[in-house]
Amino acid sequence: MSEFKSDFLSTLQSRGYIKQTTHEAELDAYCSKGVPVAYTGYDATADSLHVGHLVSIMMLRRLQQAGGKPIVLIGGGTTKIGDPTDKEKSRPILTEEQIAENAAGIKKAFEAYLTFGDGPTDAIMLNNADWLDGLGYIEFLRDVGKLFTINTMVKQDTVARRLKNEQPYTFLEFNYTLLQAYDFLELSRRADCMMQLGGSDQWGNIVAGTDLIHKMDGNQGFGITCPLITTASGAKMGKTVGGAVWLNADKKSPYEFWQFWRNTEDADVGRFLRLFSDLPLAEIERLEALEGAEINDAKIALADAATTMLHGEQAAKDARESAAKVFQQGASGDALPTYEISKGDVEAGMLVAAGFTAAALTKSNGEARRSIKQNAAKLNGESVSDENATLSLSDFDADGLATLSIGKKRHARLQLA
């Protein structure tokens, strides 16, 4: 294992962020002097980022903490193609309006992790549509396309796998590598940005960018990738029974976000504390050494730290207190995600199963019925045994609230409206 001199790379290494680097010695030297500048790109394919994006966001945070300048690049242009990396089929083509709406949504999360402004180490946010939308196709092929060989491009994992499996790989997608490399070139020229950060699945695209910078301008760019995070049991990071763990509060409440981290597998606690919290390494070592029931203290510390960073200290406190009420006292916590349903629907005989679906605890009434059959569904702390049971106004308290649960860890409230 290399010993880095720069604070940034030393921190990344000690906390487990580094999978691959280009030109390691030169990269360390670049990060050791002046203000190193790095970017990560995020295509606007949804109106929020999720926990799966959080490692790269935290890498930008570590850069700023070490005195560097982070650039968040919104892929307003590249989203029109869709990143084919590690995908088995083409992504749907979004309209200009959808891309603009998604871009506005994903911008929200970054202010919690980075300090934006006009200072030398303040983060900035750019949109690659500003330069990609104006590219002339013939000029781009002549100046940039000539520097890429098909021989190299077909060796990339995604391309090779699609071709081997005889799955369609469109010419549109084939251009994605060129455009991402061109982004890196533009940022090196516009913002003196010489580093790109990303997941290990982006390695081929990142190296293409460093090569393009060298060939066109004679400069040296650098790349750093982080491991693709999976849980100890092999599950993809950020995916749960209830769907993606979104960063925007309107898509995943602070309580649900807190609960996601609280439910971390024992074997992942230390690793996740290093990656997703600012706690000192000595404190993390103490927490991950806890055994038996005490490991729950480490999970709570992780949930508190991750939720405080994104949603604030009060939101983390409210989530923790609500969790204590739900799990220890069987009561309804104020921070539980709450969903409105019509009083008229209840009076008309709304199924309890439909209530679970309305509370986003199940994806369909059929799934809710299966949970009831498996004795995994509760209404106000009491098991629901009849899959055809209906809600009544007496199930709601004086404030018009009722608490629903699936299993021991998933809870929500219904609010009469």
C-alpha positions in Angstrom: 0.0 0.0 0.0 1.4 3.4 -1.0 2.1 6.1 1.5 0.8 9.3 0.2 2.2 12.7 1.2 -0.9 14.8 0.4 -3.6 15.2 3.0 -6.3 14.4 0.4 -5.0 11.1 -0.8 -3.9 10.0 2.7 -7.5 10.6 3.9 -9.0 8.8 1.0 -6.7 5.8 1.6 -7.2 5.6 5.3 -11.0 5.7 5.0 -11.2 3.2 2.2 -12.2 5.4 -0.8 -9.5 4.4 -3.3 -9.9 1.6 -5.8 -7.8 2.9 -8.7 -5.6 5.9 -9.5 -3.7 7.1 -12.6 -0.1 8.2 -12.4 0.0 7.7 -8.6 3.3 9.7 -7.8 2.4 12.6 -10.0 -1.2 12.6 -8.6 0.2 12.8 -5.1 2.5 15.7 -6.1 -0.4 17.5 -7.7 -2.5 17.1 -4.6 0.3 18.3 -2.3 0.7 21.8 -3.8 -1.6 24.7 -4.4 -5.3 24.1 -4.7 -6.1 20.8 -6.4 -9.3 20.8 -8.4 -11.5 17.8 -9.0 -14.9 17.0 -10.4 -17.5 14.3 -10.5 -20.4 14.2 -13.0 -24.0 13.3 -12.3 -26.4 12.8 -15.1 -30.0 14.1 -14.5 -31.8 10.8 -14.9 -33.9 11.2 -11.8 -35.0 14.2 -9.7 -32.9 13.1 -6.7 -29.6 11.4 -6.1 -29.6 8.3 -3.8 -27.2 6.7 -1.3 -25.4 4.9 -4.1 -24.1 8.3 -5.2 -22.9 9.2 -1.7 -19.4 7.8 -1.9 -18.4 10.2 -4.8 -20.1 13.1 -3.0 -18.1 12.3 0.1 -14.9 12.2 -2.0 -15.6 15.8 -3.1 -16.2 16.6 0.6 -12.9 15.1 1.6 -11.2 17.2 -1.2 -12.7 20.4 0.2 -11.7 19.5 3.7 -8.1 19.0 2.5 -8.0 22.4 0.9 -9.0 21.5 -2.6 -11.8 22.8 -4.9 -14.7 20.5 -5.8 -16.7 20.9 -9.0 -20.1 19.3 -9.3 -20.9 18.7 -13.0 -24.6 18.2 -13.8 -24.9 16.2 -17.0 -27.6 18.3 -18.7 -26.0 17.4 -22.0 -24.9 13.8 -21.5 -28.2 12.8 -20.0 -29.6 13.2 -23.5 -27.6 10.1 -24.4 -27.6 8.3 -21.1 -24.6 6.6 -19.6 -24.5 3.0 -20.8 -21.8 2.0 -18.3 -22.7 -1.2 -16.5 -26.2 -1.2 -18.0 -27.6 -4.2 -19.8 -30.0 -2.1 -22.0 -30.3 1.5 -23.2 -31.8 4.1 -20.9 -35.0 5.8 -21.9 -34.5 9.1 -23.7 -35.7 12.0 -21.6 -37.1 15.3 -22.9 -35.4 18.7 -22.3 -38.1 19.5 -19.8 -37.6 16.3 -17.8 -33.8 16.8 -17.7 -34.2 20.4 -16.5 -36.6 19.2 -13.7 -34.3 16.4 -12.7 -31.3 18.7 -12.6 -33.1 21.1 -10.3 -34.0 18.3 -8.0 -30.5 16.7 -7.7 -28.8 20.1 -6.9 -30.5 20.2 -3.5 -28.4 17.6 -1.8 -25.0 19.0 -2.5 -25.4 22.1 -0.3 -25.5 19.7 2.7 -22.1 18.2 1.9 -20.1 21.1 0.2 -19.6 24.8 0.8 -20.4 26.7 -2.4 -19.2 30.2 -3.2 -16.6 32.3 -5.0 -13.6 31.5 -2.8 -10.5 29.5 -4.0 -11.7 26.3 -2.3 -15.4 26.9 -2.6 -17.3 24.4 -4.6 -18.9 25.3 -7.9 -21.7 23.7 -9.9 -21.5 23.5 -13.7 -23.7 22.0 -16.4 -22.1 20.2 -19.4 -25.0 21.3 -21.6 -23.3 24.7 -21.6 -20.6 23.4 -24.0 -22.0 20.1 -25.3 -25.3 21.6 -26.7 -23.3 23.9 -29.0 -20.9 21.4 -30.4 -20.7 21.1 -34.2 -20.9 17.4 -35.1 -18.4 17.5 -38.0 -16.0 19.6 -36.0 -16.3 17.3 -32.9 -15.6 14.2 -35.0 -12.6 15.9 -36.7 -11.0 17.3 -33.6 -12.0 14.7 -30.9 -13.3 11.6 -32.6 -10.1 11.0 -34.5 -8.2 10.5 -31.2 -10.4 7.5 -30.2 -10.0 4.0 -31.7 -12.8 1.5 -32.0 -10.2 -1.1 -31.0 -9.9 0.4 -27.5 -13.6 1.3 -27.0 -14.9 -2.2 -27.7 -12.7 -3.6 -24.9 -14.6 -1.6 -22.3 -16.5 -4.0 -20.0 -20.0 -2.7 -20.8 -19.4 -2.7 -24.6 -17.7 -6.1 -24.6 -20.4 -7.7 -22.5 -23.3 -6.3 -24.6 -21.6 -7.5 -27.8 -20.8 -10.9 -26.4 -24.5 -11.3 -25.3 -25.7 -10.0 -28.6 -27.5 -7.2 -26.8 -28.1 -3.9 -28.7 -25.4 -1.2 -28.1 -26.5 1.9 -30.0 -24.2 4.3 -31.8 -25.7 7.0 -29.5 -24.4 5.2 -26.4 -21.1 4.5 -28.1 -20.5 8.3 -28.2 -20.9 8.6 -24.4 -17.2 7.9 -23.7 -16.2 10.7 -26.1 -18.5 13.2 -24.5 -17.4 12.4 -20.9 -13.8 12.7 -22.0 -14.6 16.0 -23.7 -16.2 17.2 -20.4 -12.8 16.6 -18.6 -11.0 18.5 -21.4 -13.4 21.4 -21.1 -13.1 21.5 -17.3 -9.3 21.5 -17.5 -9.5 24.5 -19.8 -12.3 26.4 -18.1 -11.6 25.7 -14.4 -8.0 24.3 -14.3 -9.6 21.0 -13.2 -7.1 18.2 -13.5 -8.8 15.4 -11.5 -11.9 13.4 -12.1 -13.4 11.3 -9.3 -16.0 8.5 -9.8 -17.0 4.9 -9.2 -14.8 2.1 -10.5 -17.3 1.4 -13.3 -16.2 4.8 -14.7 -12.6 3.9 -15.0 -12.6 3.5 -18.8 -14.3 6.9 -19.3 -12.0 8.6 -16.8 -8.9 7.2 -18.5 -10.3 8.3 -21.9 -10.5 11.8 -20.5 -6.9 11.9 -19.2 -5.7 10.6 -22.6 -7.7 13.3 -24.5 -6.2 16.1 -22.3 -2.7 14.8 -23.0 -3.3 14.4 -26.7 -5.0 17.8 -27.3 -3.3 20.1 -24.8 -0.2 18.2 -23.7 -1.3 18.3 -20.0 -1.6 15.6 -17.5 -5.0 14.8 -16.0 -5.6 12.4 -13.2 -8.3 9.9 -12.2 -9.4 8.3 -8.9 -12.1 5.7 -8.6 -13.8 4.4 -5.5 -15.0 0.8 -5.0 -18.7 0.1 -5.9 -20.2 -0.3 -2.5 -22.1 -3.4 -1.6 -23.2 -4.6 1.9 -21.6 -7.5 3.7 -24.4 -9.8 2.4 -23.7 -8.7 -1.2 -26.6 -6.3 -1.7 -26.1 -3.2 -3.8 -25.6 -0.1 -1.6 -28.7 2.1 -1.3 -31.3 -0.5 -2.4 -33.9 -1.6 0.1 -37.2 -3.5 0.0 -38.9 -0.1 -0.2 -36.8 1.0 -3.1 -33.9 3.5 -3.5 -32.7 5.5 -0.5 -33.1 9.0 -2.0 -31.2 12.0 -0.6 -34.0 14.5 -1.1 -36.3 14.7 1.9 -39.4 14.9 -0.3 -38.6 11.4 -1.7 -37.2 9.7 1.5 -38.0 11.3 4.9 -35.2 12.0 7.4 -36.7 9.2 9.6 -36.4 6.7 6.8 -32.9 7.9 5.9 -31.9 7.5 9.6 -33.5 4.1 9.8 -31.6 2.9 6.7 -28.3 3.5 8.5 -29.6 2.2 11.8 -30.3 -1.1 10.0 -26.7 -1.5 8.7 -25.3 -5.0 8.9 -22.9 -5.5 11.8 -20.0 -6.3 9.5 -20.4 -3.0 7.6 -20.6 -0.5 10.5 -16.9 0.4 10.7 -16.5 0.6 6.9 -19.6 2.8 6.6 -18.5 5.1 9.4 -15.3 5.7 7.6 -17.0 6.4 4.3 -20.1 8.3 5.3 -19.3 10.2 8.5 -16.7 12.7 9.7 -16.1 10.9 12.9 -12.4 10.6 13.8 -10.7 7.3 12.9 -9.9 6.6 16.6 -13.6 7.0 17.5 -14.6 4.7 14.6 -12.2 2.1 15.8 -13.7 2.2 19.2 -17.2 1.9 17.9 -16.5 -1.0 15.5 -14.9 -2.9 18.3 -18.1 -3.1 20.2 -19.6 -6.5 20.5 -23.0 -8.1 21.1 -25.9 -5.7 21.7 -23.5 -2.8 22.1 -22.9 -2.8 18.3 -26.3 -1.1 18.1 -24.6 2.0 19.7 -22.3 2.1 16.7 -25.2 1.8 14.3 -27.0 4.7 16.1 -23.8 6.8 15.9 -23.6 6.1 12.1 -27.3 6.9 11.6 -26.9 10.1 13.7 -23.8 11.2 11.8 -25.1 10.5 8.3 -28.5 12.0 8.9 -27.1 15.1 10.6 -24.8 15.7 7.7 -27.7 15.6 5.2 -30.7 16.8 7.1 -29.3 18.6 10.2 -28.9 17.8 13.8 -32.5 18.3 14.8 -33.8 16.0 12.1 -31.4 13.3 13.3 -32.5 13.8 16.9 -36.2 13.6 16.0 -35.6 10.4 14.0 -33.7 8.8 16.8 -36.4 9.7 19.3 -39.2 8.5 17.0 -37.4 5.2 16.5 -37.1 4.8 20.3 -40.8 5.4 20.7 -41.7 2.9 17.9 -39.4 0.1 18.9 -39.3 0.5 22.7 -42.7 1.9 23.5 -44.9 0.8 20.5 -45.9 4.4 20.1 -46.1 6.6 17.0 -43.1 8.9 16.5 -43.6 12.4 15.2 -40.7 11.9 12.6 -42.3 8.9 11.0 -43.1 9.4 7.3 -46.7 10.5 7.1 -49.1 10.1 4.1 -52.5 11.7 3.6 -55.6 9.7 2.7 -59.1 10.8 2.2 -61.6 10.5 5.2 -64.2 9.8 2.6 -62.2 6.8 1.3 -62.1 5.4 4.9 -65.8 5.9 5.3 -66.4 4.1 2.0 -64.6 1.0 3.3 -60.9 1.4 2.3 -59.0 -1.9 2.7 -56.3 -2.0 5.3 -54.1 -3.5 2.6 -54.7 -0.3 0.5 -53.6 1.7 3.6 -50.2 0.0 3.6 -49.8 0.8 -0.1 -50.8 4.4 0.5 -48.2 4.6 3.2 -45.5 3.4 0.8 -44.8 0.3 2.9 -45.8 -2.0 0.1 -45.7 -1.5 -3.7 -49.2 -3.0 -4.3 -52.3 -4.2 -2.4 -51.3 -7.7 -3.4 -47.9 -7.3 -1.6 -49.8 -5.9 1.4 -52.1 -8.9 1.5 -49.1 -11.3 1.4 -47.6 -9.4 4.3 -50.9 -9.8 6.2 -50.9 -13.5 5.5 -47.4 -13.8 6.8 -48.4 -12.0 10.0 -45.9 -9.2 9.2 -48.4 -6.3 9.1 -49.6 -4.2 12.1 -52.1 -1.4 12.5 -51.4 0.8 15.6 -49.2 -1.9 17.0 -51.7 -4.7 16.6 -51.3 -7.5 14.1 -53.7 -7.5 11.1 -54.9 -11.0 10.5 -57.7 -10.5 7.9 -56.4 -9.6 4.4 -59.9 -8.2 3.6 -60.1 -6.0 6.7 -61.2 -2.4 6.2 -60.1 0.8 7.9 -62.5 2.6 10.1 -62.4 6.1 11.6 -61.9 4.5 15.0 -58.4 3.4 13.8 -57.3 7.0 13.8 -56.5 9.1 16.9 -57.8 12.5 17.8 -55.3 14.1 15.4 -56.4 11.8 12.6 -53.3 9.6 12.6 -52.8 5.9 12.4 -49.5 4.0 12.5 -48.8 1.1 10.1 -45.9 -1.3 10.3 -44.4 -4.0 8.1 -42.1 -6.2 10.1 -40.0 -4.7 12.9 -38.2 -2.0 11.0 -40.6 -0.4 8.5 -43.2 2.1 9.9 -45.3 5.0 8.6 -48.4 7.0 9.5 -51.6 7.7 7.7 -53.2 11.1 8.2 -56.9 11.8 7.5 -57.4 14.7 5.2 
